[in-house]
Amino acid sequence: MEETLRLRQAFEAEEHELRLRQSKVACILGIVLIPAGIALDYISYPDQLLSLAAIRLVAAALIAVIYALHFWDKTTPYVRYLTMAGLLIAVASISLIIAMTDGAASTYYTGLFLILFAVGVLAPMQPFEATLLCIATLIIYIIGCSVQPEHENTVKSLLNNLYFLVLTCIISVTAVHFNYRRRFNEFQLKYKLAAQHEELSALDRLKSQFFANVSHELRTPLTLILAPVEKLKSDVASLGAPAAELLEVIENNALRLLRLVNDILGLIRLEEGRASLVKKQIDMAHFLSHTTASMKHLAAMKGIELTLSEPQGDLRIDADPDALEKIIGNVIANAIKFTPPEGRIDVAAAHEGDMVTVRIADTGIGIPPEQLPHIFDRFYQVDGSATRRHQGLGLGLALVRELITRHGGDVAVSSDSGRGTTFVLRFPQAAPESQQLAGRPEATPDRLVNDPLRAFDRKASARALTADEPAKPAQHDAPIPATATPDTRTELPLLLVVDDEPDMRRYLVTMLRETYRVIEAEDGISALEKARAAHPDLILLDVMLPGVSGLEVCRSLKERTETRAIKIIVLTARADEEAKIVALKNGADDFLIKPFSGIEVRSRIANFIRAAQLERDLQRTNVELKDSLQQLRETEAALVQNARLSALGTMAAGLLHEIGNPLNFMGTALQLAARDPTIQGDPDTADTMKDIQAGYDRIHRVVTDLRGFTAPQKPEHPRPFPIESAIDHALRFTAHVQKGINITRDISENGIVFGSQSTITQVLVNLIANAIAAVRTVEEKRQPEISISSWIQGNELFVSVRDNGTGIDPKIQSQIFDPFFSTKDVGEGMGLGLAVSHRIIANHGGSLSVKSSLGDWTEFRFNLPLSSEKEDQVPHGLVSY
């Protein structure tokens, strides 16, 4: 409620100012336009010109008085009444002119329309004020018309004019209403924006104050860190290599933190206007020679050539030496940072008009055109992704622009992406009186009064140039044994440390190399390569990596089967919940939030290594159990099959014993009966004897198959024989059923095998007969074809019988070698052919197998041992199904 009241009061105050301005404008219009109507009076009513002119001049004079009251402090608070009075004077003057001319028939009533229109469009009134003005206008007009004597057209004209005046009043009041609402809404929005701007300004001031306080507070502990470290490093001979490396890590990162603190503090001081520039006359040529000389060794460390062209003209400027050093140093530092090895940086200075220009051009990576307008913005970085290669907050160039602007100069940049960047710094030339008062130019550009951290500041600036990607390590950097020579302790777990910051890698390697073998990677691409090549037990992986981010590396490794088991601990500086969830979703096993303690790192790694070892042991045991279970199943299947075959063999042997003699007697009797002339002479008896003979032949085939199934385990009278001979015999035995079938042969030469030719022929007869039966069912669709081939592989001969018949259903392929299994109709076979063939091949030391595509083809293949000169026995192979 209180906020609404303040809003309404502020709006009324603004409305008062607006009304005051526009009321003055309305008065000026009335003072000018009302007397201008005398010209119209001269045309329309020349006989009444003087009286009408007098009315107009009096009205203009009264409005002029009201205009004057707008400037009196006592009457300005009542501006709404002054506006209303001025408008009513104009209405009354027009109504009086109407009364003096033709009354309701006078054309001057259109002047009232103009006044009402102006009220609706221009006057900043409230709706109730406009309503009152409209009512007063109608009343005054009616009074003016009533002065003239009435005649028959007077009432009609009056009503006609009143109709249009009333419509105009309604439109005018409506326009005033919506204009008022529009002004209020706009003011309300502006009021809220102003309040929010004030809040943001207050927050910004608090932020700047906070950063300034924190920066000041950080500089003291940094002094207490850097000074003792520098003292300890001076006694490096008495320290061991690990201690020296840790001191180097501490100093590097303390200097890096100091650099960031200085940038933030300098920018905030400039922003708040608390950093006063102590300008002195400086010879830019002399200054640049010292600055480039001090930075040449930093460029040389990266293999970059830094040159200074001979300055031309008078290059004296008025500048703060320390601020100028920051400007030139930051630009050259950026050039060194973003120029690859074997690149070049050219520095030149010249006098152009009343400005001194410094041009710094490099052959570095350049800046994309769309990002050039933003490079001087605070905290902006050309590469701000998680895969950026260069450190920093993006304050250097923002500080450059702030400082050079404070000097009255400007900075411009042009760049060709991939080819280089050129910065042009322009400073005002020193004033003549300044040159006369100057004693001598600054000898050195590096003086800052009473700053105990000045030496460390300069060292931090220099170290920042080589922190990102040092091409050549400094001489004092101790090599890390873990990477200098291969670690031969193969019994220790292997760790991969992935971080783009050398100090972080050095710290982790120094801490872990006593307990583990450690390898390093400085970016995402090399991390992927080393992980796939070395298969480490665990990876310590930083999130922000150049090229490929740590999360992408993690996801890629977890998607690959060969690297999925590697444990990955992600290192991140973000402590929020979302960062943890993203890391886990990308496959990380755990994460460590920077800063972390060495004890925590070692403990987590040890836990993961133990867990990984337990997982490997469990997987190995699981594989062994699966293999054992598979062997048990195979052994069980073999035992069941052997038991089944043994039972079938025993049964078949008993049947042969019981059926053999009666069957022999029956065969002998049939042979004798066939020779009897009496039987041959009787056709009916002869037909009956043929049926009996057919039944006998069928029983004889069954007995023959059973005898083959119960045959001895070894072939009888084995000897070498050519496989081609067995194939020829099998084709002759089946020649009577081969009509219309295309049979092709591809027989290997020197295919001499050892075994029983008769039993192998029996196998081939069974396979060829089955193939013929298969192709007969498809001869209406395609040409029946059977191919028989053999080839030598190692010490074995392989034989294949392939047809293009109906094929075999995959569901029954594992059963076709079982005894008595058949897909033929009842009476067409007992299902012993393939079982007998399988057993014969197994007894010869080979195996019979089948491949088939249902509806397309079937191939039976078996192998036999090749014959050798000293072959005296047949090896026995295992039967496989």
Secondary structure, 3 states (H helix, E strand, C coil): CHHHHHHHHHHHHHHHHHHHHHHHHHHHHHHHHHHHCHHHHHHHCHHHHHHHHHHHHHHHHHHHHHHHHCCCCCCHHHHHHHHHHHHHHHHHHHHHHHHHCCHHHCHHHHHHHHHHHHHHHCCCCCHHHHHHHHHHHHHHHHHHHHCCCCCCCHHHHHHHHHHHHHHHHHHHHHHHHHHHHHHHHHHHHHHHHHHHHHHHHHHHHHHHHHHHHHHHHHHHHHHHHHHHHHHHHHCHHHCCHHHHHHHHHHHHHHHHHHHHHHHHHHHHHHHHCCCCCCCEEEEHHHHHHHHHHHHHHHHHHCCCEEEECCCECCCEEEECHHHHHHHHHHHHHHHHHCCCCCCEEEEEEEEECCEEEEEEEECCCCCCHHHHHHCCCCCCCCCCCCCCCCCCCCCHHHHHHHHHHHCCCEEEEEEECCCEEEEEEEEEECCHHHHHHCCCCCCCCCCCCCCCCHHHHHHHHHHHHCCCCCCCCCCCCCCCHHHHCCCCCCCCCEEEEECCCHHHHHHHHHHHCCCCEEEEECCHHHHHHHHHHHCCCEEEEECCCCCCCHHHHHHHHHHCHHHCCCEEEEEECCCCHHHHHHHHHCCCCEEEECCCCHHHHHHHHHHHHHHHHHHHHHHHHHHHHHHHHHHHHHHHHHHHHHHHHHHHHHHHHHHHHHHHHHHHHHHHHHHHHHHCHHHHHCHHHHHHHHHHHHHHHHHHHHHHHHHHHCCCCCCCCCEEEEHHHHHHHHHHHCHHHCCCCEEEEECCCCCEEEECHHHHHHHHHHHHHHHHHHHHCCCCCCCCEEEEEEEEECCEEEEEEEECCCCCCHHHHHHCCCCCCCCCCCCCCCCCHHHHHHHHHHHCCCCEEEEEECCCEEEEEEEEEECCCCCCCCCCCCCCC
